[in-house]
Amino acid sequence: MPGRALAAGLVVLLVLLAAACGSSAQNDTIYPACNGISPDGLASESTNAGACPTHPTMLTGKGMVGAVCGSAADCLPYCCGCTNGTSALVAQCSGGSCLDGSDTCCLFTQQCAN
């Protein structure tokens, strides 16, 4: 009997995991952005040609991941590409701390693709 309950529990877990893997940022109300990160506090800067600037004027921060920040300008920017071939420097301050490049680039890619 305990073996049957365990097997049923595993089946439920697998169904839940499969449903979570099938969700996307566009249709998932629980995690509406990359890794559950809100796009609030995301900032980008690019050249007129749609490239990452060599000498940015706005995103000049040095804050590493987890550093305290008041805005994205306090955080170290990352050069992120878009599906349309353009790129931009992107930084994000969320909840008072700088986020990593993976999350910020993921959010930027979602925004520039729309």
Buried (B, 14 or more C-beta within 10 A) or exposed (E): EEEEEEEEEEEEEEEEEEEEEEEEBEEEEEBBBBEEBBBEBBBBBBBEEEBBBEEBEBBBBEBEBEBEBEBBBBBBBBBBBBEEEBBBBBBBBBEEBBBBBBBBBBBBBBBBEE
